[in-house]
């Protein structure tokens, strides 16, 4: 440090005295040399010495004149600080003050500035030599008064800057007048206030009833005690307090400064809860919603409630942290736990019936490029609305829909002749008392007609996908169950409570059954007890299962292309298969999804991704077994889905770039899990 100060002082001395002193020494050396030569050679060269002296003094006089002129010009531009009032105020200003050129060179400073930087002589030094964090460029970008904040020796200063100088002068004659205002106490108090803010957490036992049903009665007290003890130990890490406000819900409060300890633990409580063993056949899981950085406790409470709803909507067994700007997710490693009770389905059905009865028209729409689950659910709800004697329409783009065969079958049925309408027709049909029902998606940008959502007053949402950050928020009624195998399963349950007597004909039942069959991959993935109960109900309505099986057959060419996709797959991280294909043919998306399913049949493959490029869009079909959560991977690429089945779309990139991004997303998720 001392070496640096000495070097700066030497530089300053050289700037002030160096050039003139050097010239003086040169003159003296010449003069002495000439006299010595005169003495040795006994020649008379006094005239030469006199000529050298005259030249030297002429040059020196000229240089002094130039310096004086430059100094006068400099001082003229500093006339604002030379007047008695301004000059005295700046010199005696209680805070550090410095004047710099627009290039950052120090021109003037008061005594308090020398105390601030610990230097007595700083004329001509660049401001960043003393204050490296001060960004001069940003100070000069704006006009008028503006500032910055710097930290120096444990103190915090607000730097107020003002451009000054004569208006008629160029940039060389303009300066920055910098005031350093000590705001350390204010910033320390603000930081203390932030550290003492309350962080609210809501903890919910995801599968409370299911766990107790699968646990011996004599162990109910034991397992509930261990759950509370485990949650209490986690809360103690952050010196928090909690209260149990329902049999399966806890309210937890932390201070912000102590909450950092909770983040360092990375919510190991999720694993500790699952490790509880009281002869329970089903592992216990919890969901935690956390709200922080709100303007007051009330806003943090709303954040926490939203976060826990998000956690439950994504299948539970995870933590969601929400603040004013973002959502962060932790956990989500377990499959969704199926709810055995159908109470919620019955309540939703009754509420939906009231909304239908109070509406003039009902418009039903799924996601873009609708598949069998989306179209089957729409057909089931269409029939439910018709039984309530209300006009119903299904909004669909027949050119891009994947379930073309199903729509073609229904277009010729008497009740469905005018059922399928375009997005333009839907906007013309929408009225003040219309009801819009969205199925098989909860993301507003994915629906067939986003404009409907912006203009409709009453919206119903029915979906089974794990909830993402981008969700339809203004729904009057929301039935969002991540454990359900398909939207068709959910709609089948609703139909049974909307109308007591069976109301589906064979063809409508087959449309719903096909949706369940497709999303479960033939009743293999996510097929729970309620899935088979819904299938059983549809079977009683006359479903021909052989016909459904034939519907999903493919022709020879597609089978060969699918085999090529599988054979071209490459392995990543030893247990992940990735295949890429460019195909504009109709049905290519379904083909790639099926190929991703079949890649899982290869021994050693835990997850499979098939990338399809059509035009400027790249579609990704993601499938996995239990160990790898493809939903989180797809969310990093703008998609979503379930733990074992997900997808995403990316635009304006090559397949090679898409594969690189996929590798990055996989590495991020796997690293976090490890």
Phi, psi and omega per residue, in radians:
X1 nan -0.786 3.137
X2 -1.111 -0.645 3.128
X3 -1.069 -0.715 3.138
X4 -1.141 -0.732 3.136
X5 -1.114 -0.748 3.136
X6 -1.076 -0.724 -3.135
X7 -1.112 -0.700 3.141
X8 -1.168 -0.670 3.128
X9 -1.159 -0.704 3.098
X10 -1.091 -0.703 3.109
X11 -1.078 -0.726 -3.132
X12 -1.142 -0.753 3.135
X13 -1.077 -0.726 -3.130
X14 -1.142 -0.574 3.124
X15 -1.193 -0.675 -3.070
X16 -1.401 -0.792 -3.009
X17 -1.940 -0.279 -2.944
X18 -0.999 -0.912 -3.010
X19 -1.190 -0.812 -3.100
X20 -1.151 -0.736 3.128
X21 -1.080 -0.708 3.136
X22 -1.080 -0.743 3.141
X23 -1.133 -0.680 -3.138
X24 -1.114 -0.759 3.121
X25 -1.108 -0.676 3.106
X26 -1.078 -0.787 3.135
X27 -1.079 -0.823 -3.127
X28 -1.082 -0.690 3.127
X29 -1.102 -0.745 3.115
X30 -1.113 -0.757 -3.093
X31 -1.108 -0.812 3.140
X32 -1.121 -0.698 -3.135
X33 -1.110 -0.696 -3.139
X34 -1.153 -0.767 3.132
X35 -1.126 -0.689 3.112
X36 -1.116 -0.716 3.109
X37 -1.111 -0.649 3.132
X38 -1.107 -0.747 -3.119
X39 -1.196 -0.675 -3.079
X40 -1.276 -0.781 -3.028
X41 -1.613 -0.152 -3.115
X42 1.000 0.647 3.088
X43 -1.882 2.770 -3.125
X44 -1.773 1.761 -3.142
X45 -2.155 0.493 3.101
X46 -1.042 -0.572 3.127
X47 -1.081 -0.665 3.106
X48 -1.131 -0.732 3.126
X49 -1.087 -0.741 3.135
X50 -1.101 -0.691 3.138
X51 -1.119 -0.741 3.105
X52 -1.080 -0.734 3.140
X53 -1.100 -0.752 -3.135
X54 -1.086 -0.778 3.135
X55 -1.078 -0.759 -3.121
X56 -1.048 -0.879 -3.095
X57 -1.171 -0.526 3.081
X58 -1.153 -0.805 3.117
X59 -1.088 -0.763 -3.108
X60 -1.110 -0.717 3.122
X61 -1.092 -0.731 3.124
X62 -1.095 -0.765 -3.132
X63 -1.142 -0.690 3.098
X64 -1.098 -0.691 3.128
X65 -1.081 -0.777 3.131
X66 -1.121 -0.759 3.135
X67 -1.112 -0.675 3.134
X68 -1.129 -0.723 3.135
X69 -1.123 -0.759 3.120
X70 -1.129 -0.700 -3.131
X71 -1.134 -0.734 3.121
X72 -1.064 -0.773 3.115
X73 -1.068 -0.735 3.138
X74 -1.081 -0.790 -3.103
X75 -1.204 -0.572 3.083
X76 -1.042 -0.692 3.132
X77 -1.318 -0.205 3.091
X78 -1.791 0.312 -3.061
X79 -1.094 -0.357 3.115
X80 -1.165 -0.469 -3.110
X81 -1.859 0.063 3.124
X82 -1.693 -0.265 3.112
X83 -1.202 2.725 -3.066
X84 -1.006 -0.798 -3.040
X85 -1.206 -0.950 -3.080
X86 -1.189 -0.740 -3.123
X87 -1.038 -0.841 -3.136
X88 -1.122 -0.668 -3.108
X89 -1.153 -0.648 3.134
X90 -1.269 -0.734 -3.131
X91 -1.118 -0.723 -3.094
X92 -1.675 0.175 -3.136
X93 -1.050 2.286 -3.021
X94 -1.158 -0.280 3.140
X95 -1.928 2.806 3.106
X96 -1.072 2.404 3.103
X97 -2.355 2.412 3.096
X98 -2.503 2.542 3.069
X99 -1.988 2.214 -3.128
X100 -2.228 2.731 2.997
X101 -1.309 2.923 3.134
X102 -1.137 -0.267 3.070
X103 -1.539 -0.047 3.088
X104 1.709 -0.032 -3.116
X105 -1.361 2.316 -3.096
X106 -1.288 2.248 -3.131
X107 -1.896 -0.542 -3.094
X108 -2.844 2.690 3.096
X109 -2.776 2.799 3.079
X110 -1.737 3.092 -3.066
X111 -1.108 -0.606 -3.119
X112 -1.167 -0.464 3.099
X113 -1.206 -0.666 3.104
X114 -1.117 -0.619 3.083
X115 -1.179 -0.625 -3.123
X116 -1.127 -0.803 -3.042
X117 -1.660 -0.172 3.127
X118 1.286 0.449 -3.136
X119 -2.287 2.408 3.139
X120 -1.616 -0.501 -3.096
X121 -2.167 1.830 -3.093
X122 -2.211 0.151 3.111
X123 -1.022 2.322 3.093
X124 1.430 -0.131 3.130
X125 -1.404 2.548 3.060
X126 -1.294 2.420 -3.054
X127 -1.033 -0.568 -3.121
X128 -1.278 -0.276 3.030
X129 -1.144 -0.592 -3.138
X130 -1.654 -0.626 -3.095
X131 -2.254 1.450 -3.037
X132 -1.090 -0.476 -3.065
X133 -1.467 -0.153 -3.128
X134 -1.371 2.097 -3.083
X135 -1.656 1.722 -3.082
X136 -1.122 -0.655 -3.113
X137 -1.013 -0.741 3.131
X138 -1.181 -0.565 3.118
X139 -1.188 -0.516 -3.085
X140 -1.645 -0.098 -3.091
X141 -1.259 -0.595 -3.106
X142 -1.735 2.972 3.091
X143 -2.005 2.680 -3.134
X144 1.491 -2.602 -3.083
X145 -1.649 2.334 3.108
X146 -2.770 3.013 -3.040
X147 -2.786 -3.033 3.135
X148 -2.596 3.029 3.105
X149 -2.190 2.283 3.128
X150 -2.278 2.694 3.055
X151 -1.903 2.302 -3.130
X152 -2.584 2.090 3.114
X153 0.914 0.745 3.083
X154 1.377 0.066 3.118
X155 -1.955 2.700 -3.135
X156 -1.997 2.211 -3.124
X157 -2.122 2.376 2.944
X158 -1.623 2.185 -3.108
X159 -1.736 1.917 3.064
X160 -1.624 2.238 -3.051
X161 -2.124 2.481 3.110
X162 -2.426 2.228 3.065
X163 -1.340 2.260 -3.125
X164 -2.378 2.964 -3.061
X165 2.246 3.003 -3.101
X166 -1.275 2.438 -3.113
X167 -1.110 -0.511 -3.072
X168 -1.558 0.126 -3.109
X169 -1.771 2.786 3.124
X170 -1.481 -3.034 -3.030
X171 -1.071 -0.511 -3.110
X172 -1.146 -0.391 -3.089
X173 -1.899 0.354 3.040
X174 -1.978 2.641 -3.039
X175 -2.399 2.884 3.042
X176 -1.943 2.138 3.076
X177 -1.699 1.983 -3.040
X178 -1.906 2.212 3.050
X179 -1.895 2.303 3.124
X180 -1.865 1.836 -3.091
X181 -1.739 2.119 -3.116
X182 -1.296 1.947 -3.137
X183 -2.019 0.436 -3.044
X184 -1.019 -0.797 -3.106
X185 -1.115 -0.740 -3.139
X186 -1.111 -0.755 -3.136
X187 -1.196 -0.621 3.126
X188 -1.158 -0.708 3.109
X189 -1.170 -0.684 3.115
X190 -1.125 -0.712 3.110
X191 -1.135 -0.711 3.118
X192 -1.096 -0.701 3.111
X193 -1.098 -0.709 3.099
X194 -1.129 -0.706 -3.119
X195 -1.175 -0.493 -3.104
X196 -1.603 -0.029 3.122
X197 -1.115 2.646 -3.099
X198 -1.507 2.355 2.993
X199 -1.884 2.194 -3.107
X200 -1.828 2.388 3.078
X201 -2.261 2.433 3.038
X202 -2.031 2.150 -3.117
X203 -1.931 2.251 -3.133
X204 -2.222 2.328 3.013
X205 -1.372 2.023 -3.008
X206 -1.091 -0.779 -2.945
X207 -2.121 0.807 -3.056
X208 -0.947 -0.977 -3.081
X209 -1.160 -0.734 -3.106
X210 -1.117 -0.698 3.138
X211 -1.132 -0.789 -3.123
X212 -1.128 -0.623 3.121
X213 -1.136 -0.558 -3.100
X214 -1.725 0.315 3.107
X215 -2.145 2.381 3.094
X216 -0.928 2.462 -3.086
X217 -0.968 -0.638 -3.104
X218 -1.167 -0.278 -3.109
X219 -1.818 0.082 -3.129
X220 -1.041 -0.818 3.139
X221 -1.097 -0.686 -3.133
X222 -1.112 -0.820 -3.070
X223 -1.210 -0.658 3.110
X224 -1.171 -0.646 3.096
X225 -1.135 -0.709 3.130
X226 -1.190 -0.619 3.089
X227 -1.088 -0.845 -3.125
X228 -1.128 -0.676 3.132
X229 -1.128 -0.743 -3.141
X230 -1.132 -0.747 3.095
X231 -1.124 -0.709 3.132
X232 -1.103 -0.689 3.103
X233 -1.130 -0.659 3.100
X234 -1.144 -0.751 -3.133
X235 -1.130 -0.618 -3.134
X236 -1.100 -0.442 3.098
X237 -1.030 -0.602 -3.125
X238 -1.867 0.332 3.137
X239 0.882 0.721 -3.122
X240 -1.639 3.055 3.066
X241 -2.202 2.646 -3.138
X242 -2.538 2.718 3.056
X243 -2.384 2.416 3.079
X244 -1.535 1.992 -3.075
X245 -1.846 -0.162 2.939
X246 -2.521 3.003 -3.060
X247 -1.098 -0.422 -3.114
X248 -2.210 0.334 -3.079
X249 -2.335 2.477 -3.140
X250 -2.289 2.456 3.029
X251 -1.859 2.216 -3.047
X252 -2.186 2.434 3.105
X253 -2.206 2.339 3.063
X254 -2.196 2.821 2.846
X255 -1.544 2.569 -3.056
X256 -1.005 -0.702 -3.096
X257 -1.173 -0.542 3.116
X258 -1.459 -0.351 -3.128
X259 -1.161 -0.406 3.100
X260 -1.036 -0.571 3.102
X261 -1.152 -0.607 3.105
X262 -1.140 -0.726 3.134
X263 -1.155 -0.648 3.126
X264 -1.104 -0.559 3.138
X265 -1.274 -0.292 3.113
X266 0.990 0.577 2.998
X267 0.982 0.868 3.055
X268 -1.105 -0.262 3.121
X269 -1.018 -0.491 3.122
X270 -1.078 -0.728 3.120
X271 -1.317 -0.656 -3.140
X272 -1.087 -0.671 3.120
X273 -1.129 -0.740 -3.109
X274 -1.198 -0.363 -3.128
X275 -1.472 -0.062 3.118
X276 -1.121 2.286 -3.105
X277 -2.263 1.850 3.066
X278 -2.255 0.743 -3.081
X279 1.101 0.436 3.064
X280 -1.450 2.299 -3.106
X281 -1.357 -0.411 3.133
X282 -1.920 2.241 3.104
X283 -1.166 2.499 3.119
X284 -1.349 2.408 3.026
X285 -2.285 2.649 3.102
X286 -2.240 2.748 3.009
X287 -2.107 2.433 -3.117
X288 -2.208 2.198 3.032
X289 -1.956 2.221 -3.049
X290 -2.144 2.315 3.073
X291 -2.043 2.283 -3.123
X292 -2.566 2.873 3.082
X293 1.099 0.421 3.014
X294 -1.348 2.894 -3.124
X295 -1.274 -0.359 3.119
X296 -2.757 2.972 3.137
X297 -0.999 -0.551 -3.141
X298 -1.113 -0.739 3.134
X299 -1.213 -0.669 3.068
X300 -1.067 -0.630 3.106
X301 -1.121 -0.746 3.114
X302 -1.152 -0.648 3.081
X303 -1.090 -0.783 -3.102
X304 -1.122 -0.710 3.135
X305 -1.156 -0.720 3.085
X306 -1.107 -0.727 -3.091
X307 -1.142 -0.714 -3.125
X308 -1.248 -0.584 3.034
X309 -1.104 -0.695 3.097
X310 -1.105 -0.756 -3.139
X311 -1.086 -0.765 3.121
X312 -1.173 -0.674 3.130
X313 -1.183 -0.303 3.116
X314 -1.728 0.176 3.040
X315 1.843 -0.046 3.124
X316 1.377 -3.025 -3.129
X317 0.966 0.818 -3.137
X318 -2.823 2.949 3.112
X319 -2.061 2.354 3.049
X320 -2.153 2.198 3.110
X321 -1.931 2.191 3.139
X322 -2.122 2.360 2.943
X323 -2.219 -2.837 -3.048
X324 -1.205 -0.396 -2.999
X325 -2.040 -0.353 -2.961
X326 -2.655 2.966 3.016
X327 -2.179 2.400 3.073
X328 -2.201 2.465 -3.033
X329 -2.091 2.461 3.066
X330 -2.363 2.493 3.083
X331 1.568 -2.284 -3.117
X332 1.100 0.858 3.139
X333 -1.830 -0.139 -3.064
X334 -1.806 2.683 3.007
X335 -1.183 2.724 3.074
X336 -1.159 2.508 3.129
X337 -1.671 2.173 -3.104
X338 -1.217 2.333 3.056
X339 -1.488 2.123 -3.092
X340 -1.279 -0.624 -3.089
X341 -1.295 2.531 3.132
X342 -1.881 0.344 -3.115
X343 -1.035 -0.792 -3.106
X344 -1.113 -0.699 3.116
X345 -1.065 -0.688 3.138
X346 -1.190 -0.735 3.125
X347 -1.106 -0.777 3.125
X348 -1.086 -0.728 -3.132
X349 -1.066 -0.758 3.137
X350 -1.164 -0.715 3.112
X351 -1.142 -0.703 3.122
X352 -1.134 -0.683 3.125
X353 -1.062 -0.718 3.120
X354 -1.130 -0.719 3.137
X355 -1.135 -0.702 3.118
X356 -1.121 -0.785 -3.098
X357 -1.131 -0.477 -3.123
X358 -1.639 0.073 -3.112
X359 -1.837 2.685 3.084
X360 -1.446 -0.901 3.130
X361 -2.290 2.660 3.129
X362 -2.165 2.162 3.116
X363 -1.933 2.171 -3.080
X364 -1.958 2.296 3.102
X365 -2.557 2.587 3.064
X366 -1.892 -2.630 -3.137
X367 -1.553 2.916 3.110
X368 -1.089 2.620 -3.090
X369 0.939 0.907 -3.028
X370 -0.917 2.370 3.101
X371 -1.765 -2.966 -3.071
X372 -1.144 -0.585 3.127
X373 -1.182 -0.761 -3.138
X374 -1.164 -0.845 -3.104
X375 -1.247 -0.689 3.118
X376 -1.082 -0.774 3.098
X377 -1.106 -0.683 3.114
X378 -1.100 -0.724 3.135
X379 -1.148 -0.732 3.112
X380 -1.074 -0.757 3.118
X381 -1.226 -0.590 3.072
X382 -0.999 -0.795 3.136
X383 -1.156 -0.664 3.115
X384 -1.091 -0.704 3.129
X385 -1.184 -0.715 -3.134
X386 -1.097 -0.613 3.123
X387 -1.207 -0.315 3.067
X388 -1.628 0.188 3.078
X389 1.070 0.754 3.067
X390 -2.156 2.642 3.113
X391 -1.292 2.344 -3.114
X392 -2.301 2.591 3.126
X393 -2.442 2.590 3.073
X394 -1.973 2.063 -3.104
X395 -1.512 2.082 -3.082
X396 -2.719 2.545 3.041
X397 -1.678 1.849 -3.048
X398 -1.155 -0.360 -3.115
X399 -1.353 -0.593 -3.053
X400 -1.843 -0.170 -3.092
X401 -1.140 2.496 3.139
X402 -1.469 -0.494 -3.114
X403 -1.591 0.969 -3.080
X404 -1.136 -0.699 -3.090
X405 -1.103 -0.694 -3.139
X406 -1.127 -0.789 3.132
X407 -1.110 -0.706 3.127
X408 -1.063 -0.638 3.119
X409 -1.160 -0.667 -3.043
X410 -1.504 -0.399 -3.100
X411 -1.040 -0.465 -3.083
X412 -1.626 -0.075 3.068
X413 -1.316 2.508 -3.054
X414 -0.951 -0.805 -3.066
X415 -1.278 -0.219 -3.015
X416 -2.005 0.182 -3.082
X417 -1.041 -0.693 -3.129
X418 -1.941 0.313 -3.035
X419 -1.304 -0.706 -3.022
X420 -1.603 2.069 -3.089
X421 -2.205 2.774 3.125
X422 -1.451 3.009 3.128
X423 -1.141 -0.625 3.104
X424 -1.139 -0.768 3.095
X425 -1.116 -0.615 3.140
X426 -1.116 -0.739 3.136
X427 -1.143 -0.611 3.102
X428 -1.288 -0.446 -3.116
X429 -1.445 -0.499 -3.054
X430 -1.048 2.296 3.101
X431 -2.229 3.064 -3.075
X432 -1.045 -0.680 -3.077
X433 -1.692 0.265 -3.128
X434 -1.324 2.638 3.083
X435 -1.985 2.299 3.107
X436 -1.917 2.181 3.108
X437 -1.960 2.150 3.128
X438 -1.832 2.267 -3.120
X439 -2.187 2.586 2.986
X440 1.150 0.296 2.989
X441 -2.858 2.651 3.077
X442 -2.192 0.118 -3.125
X443 -1.718 2.121 -3.046
X444 -1.043 -0.535 -3.130
X445 -1.381 -0.126 -3.100
X446 -1.760 -0.183 -3.087
X447 -1.254 2.821 -3.100
X448 -1.083 -0.646 -3.119
X449 -2.406 1.560 -3.132
X450 -1.029 -0.486 -3.132
X451 -1.067 -0.586 3.126
X452 -1.033 -0.686 -3.123
X453 -1.144 -0.580 -3.100
X454 -1.334 -0.368 -3.075
X455 -1.933 -0.221 -3.097
X456 -1.455 2.459 3.104
X457 -1.539 -0.524 -3.114
X458 -2.124 2.095 -3.104
X459 -2.243 2.353 3.040
X460 -2.027 2.354 -3.130
X461 -2.066 2.206 3.076
X462 -2.264 2.011 -3.053
X463 -2.681 2.712 3.135
X464 -2.095 0.001 -3.135
X465 -1.353 2.631 3.073
X466 -1.080 2.395 -3.013
X467 -1.193 2.401 3.093
X468 -1.907 3.049 -3.122
X469 -1.099 -0.650 -3.095
X470 -1.577 1.765 -3.020
X471 -2.297 2.626 3.039
X472 -1.147 2.006 -3.008
X473 -1.666 -0.408 -2.997
X474 -1.728 0.538 -3.124
X475 -1.315 2.335 3.061
X476 -1.222 -0.668 3.128
X477 -2.367 2.235 -3.127
X478 -2.192 2.158 3.048
X479 -2.112 1.659 -3.003
X480 -2.169 1.819 -3.089
X481 -2.183 1.866 -3.080
X482 -1.236 -0.349 -3.125
X483 -1.333 -0.347 -3.075
X484 -1.151 2.545 -3.115
X485 -1.240 -0.550 -3.025
X486 -2.860 2.841 3.048
X487 -1.198 -0.564 3.117
X488 -1.086 -0.637 3.059
X489 -1.079 -0.798 -3.135
X490 -1.108 -0.759 -3.131
X491 -1.169 -0.649 3.110
X492 -1.050 -0.713 3.092
X493 -1.158 -0.732 -3.136
X494 -1.080 -0.754 -3.107
X495 -1.001 -0.659 -3.094
X496 -1.165 -0.423 -3.140
X497 -1.726 -0.345 3.109
X498 -1.250 -0.700 -3.109
X499 -2.298 2.202 -3.080
X500 -1.147 -0.821 -3.115
X501 -1.378 2.552 3.075
X502 -0.973 2.355 -3.045
X503 -2.265 -0.027 -3.127
X504 -1.605 2.390 2.982
X505 -1.525 3.089 -3.035
X506 -1.048 -0.778 -3.066
X507 -1.149 -0.704 3.117
X508 -1.164 -0.707 3.102
X509 -1.105 -0.668 3.131
X510 -1.171 -0.587 3.095
X511 -1.118 -0.736 3.099
X512 -1.192 -0.728 -3.138
X513 -1.103 -0.696 3.133
X514 -1.103 -0.650 3.096
X515 -1.112 -0.749 3.095
X516 -1.134 -0.765 -3.113
X517 -1.043 -0.738 -3.095
X518 -1.206 -0.823 -3.059
X519 -1.262 -0.357 3.092
X520 -1.723 0.034 -3.097
X521 0.952 0.922 3.125
X522 1.309 0.684 3.114
X523 1.107 0.648 3.086
X524 -1.866 -0.862 -3.090
X525 -1.624 2.281 3.039
X526 0.993 0.439 3.124
X527 -1.548 1.866 -3.141
X528 -1.818 -2.981 -3.133
X529 -1.040 -0.776 -3.101
X530 -1.212 -0.463 3.072
X531 -1.097 -0.824 -3.130
X532 -1.243 -0.531 3.070
X533 -1.148 -0.730 3.096
X534 -1.130 -0.734 3.116
X535 -1.111 -0.643 3.122
X536 -1.129 -0.733 3.100
X537 -1.070 -0.774 -3.141
X538 -1.164 -0.610 3.092
X539 -1.082 -0.657 3.103
X540 -1.163 -0.409 3.092
X541 -1.392 0.006 3.037
X542 1.846 0.304 -3.118
X543 -1.071 2.328 3.051
X544 -1.695 1.784 -3.056
X545 -1.148 -0.553 3.101
X546 -1.143 -0.691 3.115
X547 -1.088 -0.721 3.124
X548 -1.119 -0.742 3.132
X549 -1.074 -0.697 3.124
X550 -1.175 -0.539 -3.117
X551 -1.085 -0.479 -3.089
X552 -1.689 0.133 3.055
X553 -1.289 2.705 3.104
X554 -2.135 2.775 -3.140
X555 -1.369 3.069 -3.025
X556 -1.080 -0.737 -3.100
X557 -1.088 -0.775 -3.141
X558 -1.128 -0.679 3.134
X559 -1.075 -0.724 3.135
X560 -1.175 -0.756 3.121
X561 -1.094 -0.671 3.114
X562 -1.138 -0.693 3.105
X563 -1.117 -0.616 3.115
X564 -1.178 -0.674 3.101
X565 -1.055 -0.769 -3.128
X566 -1.153 -0.750 -3.105
X567 -1.205 -0.455 -3.133
X568 -1.487 -0.042 -3.085
X569 -1.121 2.466 3.070
X570 -2.014 2.635 -3.094
X571 -1.633 2.440 3.080
X572 -2.231 2.304 -3.092
X573 0.995 0.492 3.034
X574 1.292 -0.541 -3.035
X575 -2.149 0.255 -3.121
X576 -2.169 2.155 3.134
X577 -1.726 2.304 3.138
X578 -2.276 2.230 3.115
X579 -2.276 2.528 -3.127
X580 -2.151 2.577 -3.129
X581 -2.670 2.530 3.042
X582 -2.043 1.993 -3.007
X583 -2.634 2.140 3.122
X584 -1.668 -0.026 -3.050
X585 -1.187 2.646 3.098
X586 -1.152 2.431 3.132
X587 1.462 0.115 -3.104
X588 -1.150 -0.610 -3.134
X589 -1.108 -0.778 3.119
X590 -1.101 -0.721 3.132
X591 -1.051 -0.747 -3.129
X592 -1.205 -0.660 3.098
X593 -1.092 -0.724 3.113
X594 -1.163 -0.655 3.109
X595 -1.119 -0.687 3.102
X596 -1.097 -0.695 3.083
X597 -1.060 -0.776 -3.055
X598 -1.292 -0.420 3.079
X599 -1.109 -0.480 3.124
X600 -1.193 -0.281 3.130
X601 -1.345 -0.176 3.118
X602 -1.354 2.307 -3.110
X603 -1.073 2.306 3.125
X604 1.638 -0.217 -3.132
X605 -1.527 2.076 3.119
X606 -1.736 -0.372 3.119
X607 -2.641 2.611 -3.116
X608 -2.397 2.431 3.120
X609 -2.296 2.242 3.059
X610 -2.077 2.162 -3.128
X611 -1.833 2.173 -3.138
X612 -2.038 2.182 3.093
X613 -1.795 2.100 3.064
X614 -2.257 1.922 -3.068
X615 1.150 -2.211 -3.141
X616 -1.648 -0.005 -3.059
X617 -1.865 2.414 3.038
X618 -1.976 2.096 3.141
X619 -1.732 2.371 3.113
X620 -2.044 2.181 3.006
X621 -1.829 2.153 -3.071
X622 -2.089 2.317 3.115
X623 -2.386 2.639 3.109
X624 -2.728 2.949 2.936
X625 -1.610 -2.699 -3.018
X626 -1.305 -0.487 -2.901
X627 -1.306 -0.521 -3.071
X628 -2.036 2.220 -3.119
X629 -1.564 1.719 -3.098
X630 -1.314 -0.313 3.101
X631 -1.091 -0.834 -3.121
X632 -1.150 -0.642 3.103
X633 -1.085 -0.795 -3.131
X634 -1.203 -0.552 3.101
X635 -1.106 -0.588 3.103
X636 -1.183 -0.306 3.115
X637 -1.866 0.241 3.082
X638 1.585 0.131 -3.129
X639 -1.901 -2.601 -3.125
X640 3.080 -2.903 3.125
X641 2.479 -2.309 -3.129
X642 -2.142 3.036 3.125
X643 -0.990 -0.733 -3.043
X644 -1.818 -0.126 -3.086
X645 -2.578 2.067 -3.092
X646 -2.685 3.077 -3.140
X647 -2.842 2.932 3.122
X648 -2.760 2.858 3.079
X649 -2.277 2.398 3.082
X650 -2.296 2.523 -3.063
X651 -2.135 2.784 3.000
X652 0.977 0.857 3.038
X653 -2.703 2.844 3.123
X654 -1.458 2.919 3.084
X655 -1.112 -0.626 3.138
X656 -1.115 -0.738 3.113
X657 -1.154 -0.658 3.122
X658 -1.130 -0.703 3.118
X659 -1.124 -0.686 3.104
X660 -1.081 -0.754 3.113
X661 -1.148 -0.648 3.094
X662 -1.108 -0.755 3.084
X663 -1.016 -0.753 3.135
X664 -1.073 -0.792 -3.122
X665 -1.113 -0.736 3.117
X666 -1.074 -0.803 -3.128
X667 -1.081 -0.696 3.133
X668 -1.079 -0.834 -3.093
X669 -1.190 -0.803 -3.121
X670 -1.114 -0.689 3.125
X671 -1.115 -0.725 3.128
X672 -1.130 -0.698 -3.137
X673 -1.187 -0.624 3.122
X674 -1.230 nan nan
